[in-house]
Amino acid sequence: MDETSQNILEARSKAAQSLEKQAKKMKATSHKVHPPAKVGDNIIIPTPDVDRAKGDLRNVIGVVLEASDDGFYKIGTKHGILQKLYCRNEFDICTQKFLLEEEVNKNNEISLRTAAIKHSVGTGQGFFKCSCTKKCMSNRSLCTKNNVLCNSKCHNSLTCNNK
């Protein structure tokens, strides 16, 4: 092997060692910023903007049910267990207890979007809004069907029996 090939091999091995060193440093920094969660810890998961309305909560409250050795967590909410496993940087730990493990519906597996919809005050991605042309007397009206009073966004100029 000539000298150039030898220099290339040495440079590659130094680069690989430097990459491993940098990865360890990044992992240590990540563990400082996001300490590991314990089973039973209450957590909040940010809800994506497209999955919530303006008046809905920005986070879904959950509890850690399981923690795997490779840093993934199974999380449960009041409405069910979230389908996806979450890594530590995807949620924040709460200092207070809002939800106990016993309060989690363990028979139901749901997505984060479904959990956000169930925690929502409206339909999940917005509020109920009917566009009736009459007085909202029938059950065909979206607001009446969902037992919600009509508001100014529905039909503010018409008289309504459901206000």
C-alpha positions as a Markdown table, in Angstrom:
| # | Residue | x | y | z |
|---|---|---|---|---|
| 1 | Met | 0.0 | 0.0 | 0.0 |
| 2 | Asp | 1.4 | 3.4 | -0.9 |
| 3 | Glu | 1.6 | 6.4 | 1.4 |
| 4 | Thr | -1.4 | 8.2 | 0.0 |
| 5 | Ser | -3.7 | 5.2 | 0.7 |
| 6 | Gln | -2.3 | 4.9 | 4.2 |
| 7 | Asn | -3.0 | 8.6 | 4.9 |
| 8 | Ile | -6.6 | 8.2 | 3.6 |
| 9 | Leu | -7.2 | 5.2 | 5.9 |
| 10 | Glu | -5.8 | 7.1 | 8.9 |
| 11 | Ala | -8.0 | 10.1 | 8.1 |
| 12 | Arg | -11.1 | 7.9 | 7.8 |
| 13 | Ser | -10.5 | 6.2 | 11.1 |
| 14 | Lys | -9.9 | 9.6 | 12.8 |
| 15 | Ala | -13.1 | 10.9 | 11.3 |
| 16 | Ala | -15.0 | 7.8 | 12.6 |
| 17 | Gln | -13.6 | 8.3 | 16.1 |
| 18 | Ser | -14.5 | 12.0 | 16.0 |
| 19 | Leu | -18.1 | 11.2 | 14.9 |
| 20 | Glu | -18.5 | 8.7 | 17.8 |
| 21 | Lys | -17.1 | 11.3 | 20.3 |
| 22 | Gln | -19.5 | 13.9 | 19.0 |
| 23 | Ala | -22.4 | 11.5 | 19.2 |
| 24 | Lys | -21.6 | 10.7 | 22.8 |
| 25 | Lys | -21.4 | 14.5 | 23.6 |
| 26 | Met | -24.8 | 15.1 | 21.9 |
| 27 | Lys | -26.4 | 12.3 | 23.8 |
| 28 | Ala | -25.0 | 13.6 | 27.1 |
| 29 | Thr | -26.3 | 17.1 | 26.3 |
| 30 | Ser | -29.7 | 15.6 | 25.4 |
| 31 | His | -29.9 | 13.7 | 28.7 |
| 32 | Lys | -29.2 | 16.9 | 30.6 |
| 33 | Val | -31.9 | 18.9 | 28.8 |
| 34 | His | -34.4 | 16.0 | 28.7 |
| 35 | Pro | -33.9 | 13.8 | 31.8 |
| 36 | Pro | -35.5 | 10.3 | 31.5 |
| 37 | Ala | -39.2 | 10.0 | 32.5 |
| 38 | Lys | -40.3 | 7.4 | 35.1 |
| 39 | Val | -43.4 | 5.2 | 34.8 |
| 40 | Gly | -46.3 | 7.1 | 36.4 |
| 41 | Asp | -45.0 | 10.6 | 35.5 |
| 42 | Asn | -47.5 | 13.0 | 34.1 |
| 43 | Ile | -46.5 | 14.5 | 30.8 |
| 44 | Ile | -47.8 | 16.9 | 28.1 |
| 45 | Ile | -47.5 | 16.3 | 24.4 |
| 46 | Pro | -47.8 | 19.3 | 22.1 |
| 47 | Thr | -50.7 | 19.0 | 19.6 |
| 48 | Pro | -49.9 | 19.9 | 16.0 |
| 49 | Asp | -51.6 | 23.1 | 14.8 |
| 50 | Val | -53.5 | 21.2 | 12.1 |
| 51 | Asp | -55.1 | 18.9 | 14.7 |
| 52 | Arg | -56.6 | 21.6 | 16.9 |
| 53 | Ala | -58.9 | 24.6 | 16.7 |
| 54 | Lys | -57.9 | 28.1 | 18.0 |
| 55 | Gly | -59.7 | 27.6 | 21.2 |
| 56 | Asp | -58.5 | 24.1 | 22.0 |
| 57 | Leu | -55.7 | 23.1 | 24.3 |
| 58 | Arg | -52.2 | 23.2 | 22.9 |
| 59 | Asn | -51.2 | 20.0 | 24.7 |
| 60 | Val | -52.6 | 16.6 | 25.5 |
| 61 | Ile | -52.1 | 15.4 | 29.1 |
| 62 | Gly | -50.9 | 11.9 | 29.5 |
| 63 | Val | -49.1 | 9.5 | 31.8 |
| 64 | Val | -46.1 | 7.3 | 31.1 |
| 65 | Leu | -47.2 | 3.6 | 31.2 |
| 66 | Glu | -44.0 | 1.9 | 30.0 |
| 67 | Ala | -40.4 | 2.9 | 29.4 |
| 68 | Ser | -38.2 | 0.8 | 27.1 |
| 69 | Asp | -34.4 | 0.4 | 27.5 |
| 70 | Asp | -33.8 | 2.2 | 24.2 |
| 71 | Gly | -35.5 | 5.4 | 25.3 |
| 72 | Phe | -39.0 | 5.0 | 24.0 |
| 73 | Tyr | -42.2 | 5.6 | 26.1 |
| 74 | Lys | -45.7 | 4.2 | 25.9 |
| 75 | Ile | -48.1 | 7.0 | 26.9 |
| 76 | Gly | -51.7 | 6.7 | 28.0 |
| 77 | Thr | -54.4 | 9.4 | 28.1 |
| 78 | Lys | -57.9 | 9.6 | 29.7 |
| 79 | His | -59.4 | 8.3 | 26.4 |
| 80 | Gly | -56.9 | 5.6 | 25.6 |
| 81 | Ile | -53.3 | 4.5 | 25.0 |
| 82 | Leu | -51.4 | 6.4 | 22.2 |
| 83 | Gln | -50.5 | 4.1 | 19.3 |
| 84 | Lys | -47.0 | 5.6 | 18.7 |
| 85 | Leu | -44.0 | 5.2 | 21.0 |
| 86 | Tyr | -42.6 | 8.6 | 22.0 |
| 87 | Cys | -38.9 | 9.5 | 22.5 |
| 88 | Arg | -38.1 | 11.8 | 25.4 |
| 89 | Asn | -37.7 | 15.0 | 23.3 |
| 90 | Glu | -41.3 | 14.8 | 22.1 |
| 91 | Phe | -42.9 | 15.5 | 25.4 |
| 92 | Asp | -42.4 | 17.5 | 28.6 |
| 93 | Ile | -42.7 | 16.2 | 32.2 |
| 94 | Cys | -45.3 | 17.9 | 34.5 |
| 95 | Thr | -44.4 | 18.6 | 38.1 |
| 96 | Gln | -48.0 | 18.0 | 39.2 |
| 97 | Lys | -50.2 | 14.9 | 38.9 |
| 98 | Phe | -53.2 | 15.4 | 36.7 |
| 99 | Leu | -53.8 | 11.8 | 35.6 |
| 100 | Leu | -53.2 | 8.5 | 37.3 |
| 101 | Glu | -52.4 | 5.2 | 35.6 |
| 102 | Glu | -55.7 | 3.7 | 36.8 |
| 103 | Glu | -57.6 | 6.5 | 35.0 |
| 104 | Val | -56.2 | 5.5 | 31.6 |
| 105 | Asn | -58.6 | 3.6 | 29.3 |
| 106 | Lys | -56.4 | 0.6 | 28.5 |
| 107 | Asn | -58.9 | -1.1 | 26.2 |
| 108 | Asn | -58.6 | 1.7 | 23.6 |
| 109 | Glu | -55.6 | 2.5 | 21.4 |
| 110 | Ile | -55.8 | 5.9 | 19.7 |
| 111 | Ser | -53.7 | 8.3 | 17.7 |
| 112 | Leu | -52.6 | 11.7 | 19.0 |
| 113 | Arg | -55.0 | 13.3 | 16.6 |
| 114 | Thr | -57.9 | 11.3 | 18.1 |
| 115 | Ala | -56.8 | 12.2 | 21.6 |
| 116 | Ala | -56.7 | 15.9 | 20.6 |
| 117 | Ile | -60.2 | 15.6 | 19.1 |
| 118 | Lys | -61.6 | 13.9 | 22.3 |
| 119 | His | -60.0 | 16.7 | 24.5 |
| 120 | Ser | -61.4 | 19.3 | 22.2 |
| 121 | Val | -64.4 | 21.6 | 23.0 |
| 122 | Gly | -65.5 | 21.5 | 19.3 |
| 123 | Thr | -65.0 | 19.0 | 16.5 |
| 124 | Gly | -61.3 | 18.8 | 16.9 |
| 125 | Gln | -60.2 | 21.1 | 14.0 |
| 126 | Gly | -62.7 | 23.8 | 14.6 |
| 127 | Phe | -66.0 | 24.6 | 16.4 |
| 128 | Phe | -69.4 | 23.4 | 15.6 |
| 129 | Lys | -71.1 | 25.7 | 13.1 |
| 130 | Cys | -74.4 | 25.2 | 11.4 |
| 131 | Ser | -75.5 | 27.1 | 8.3 |
| 132 | Cys | -79.2 | 26.7 | 8.7 |
| 133 | Thr | -81.6 | 28.9 | 6.7 |
| 134 | Lys | -84.5 | 28.4 | 9.0 |
| 135 | Lys | -84.7 | 28.6 | 12.8 |
| 136 | Cys | -82.7 | 25.5 | 13.8 |
| 137 | Met | -85.8 | 23.6 | 14.8 |
| 138 | Ser | -84.9 | 20.2 | 13.3 |
| 139 | Asn | -82.2 | 17.7 | 14.2 |
| 140 | Arg | -80.6 | 18.3 | 10.8 |
| 141 | Ser | -78.9 | 21.3 | 12.2 |
| 142 | Leu | -75.3 | 20.5 | 13.2 |
| 143 | Cys | -75.5 | 22.5 | 16.4 |
| 144 | Thr | -78.8 | 20.9 | 17.5 |
| 145 | Lys | -77.6 | 17.4 | 16.6 |
| 146 | Asn | -74.6 | 17.8 | 18.9 |
| 147 | Asn | -76.5 | 19.5 | 21.7 |
| 148 | Val | -74.5 | 22.8 | 21.3 |
| 149 | Leu | -76.1 | 26.2 | 21.3 |
| 150 | Cys | -75.8 | 28.2 | 18.1 |
| 151 | Asn | -73.4 | 31.2 | 18.2 |
| 152 | Ser | -72.7 | 34.3 | 16.1 |
| 153 | Lys | -70.6 | 32.3 | 13.6 |
| 154 | Cys | -73.6 | 30.1 | 12.6 |
| 155 | His | -76.1 | 32.6 | 11.3 |
| 156 | Asn | -76.0 | 35.9 | 13.2 |
| 157 | Ser | -78.6 | 37.7 | 11.2 |
| 158 | Leu | -81.4 | 35.1 | 11.4 |
| 159 | Thr | -83.6 | 34.4 | 14.4 |
| 160 | Cys | -82.8 | 31.0 | 16.0 |
| 161 | Asn | -84.5 | 28.7 | 18.5 |
| 162 | Asn | -81.2 | 27.2 | 19.6 |
| 163 | Lys | -79.5 | 30.3 | 21.0 |
